[in-house]
């Protein structure tokens, strides 16, 4: 049974990686999409491609989720309250010991991964509560379960996503609104390129010797969570490549 068809789904950070893959996967199931990201040109390309391929309704808006006022204005421009929010916008910046870290990197991660999720959720959840229906899917990470060396602040932001997901679920008890988190392990997207500030050589070594998750793998997990029956809340879904067993234990081929 296709429970995604005709649902209105907002995906943040939809211009690349997991967000773009979610947009394609959900469009294939017939969802009506609202796609947010900072890069409007990429959103326009995705909209044109998915609308042509799947014939679904897609609205796009250039929104930086770190900007609370911009999020509020974008919500005002939406034609209706979405049925589902996929809080995907997020990033890692830097990989350093805490005492050697760049505070600007910390701000980017905290403002995007935590405050961005809060800004979007706070702007839309009241209308979901009033309607007594909806689903919030937060994209977390296994970094929110196990701390790894030099991951300090990124780990902290993903532990916060996990805590906020649990907190939202508790606060929404008595409503029909579901809250879920999808927590991937190593996934080959722009993640490492962004983390290493565009250093392609360094980023390219992250996935040497094993097959990581793809953005499409994570999108499939999101679709599974969203398509669960209304009385089922997949509170937490963790997925990792078979070669990985926690954030820093990965079996790599020696060849």
Secondary structure, DSSP 8 states (H G I E B T S, - for coil): --SSTT-EEEESSTTSHHHHHHHHHHHHTT-EEEEEES-HHHHHHHHHHHHHHH---EEEEE--TT-HHHHHHHHHHSSS--SEEEE----------GGG--HHHHHHHIIIIIIIHHHHHHHHHHHHHHHT-EEEEEE--GGGTS--TT-HHHHHHHHHHHHHHHHHHHHTTTSSEEEEEEEE-SB-SSHHHHHTTT-HHHHHTTTTTS--B-HHHHHHHHHHHHTS-TT----EEEE--TTEEETTEE-----
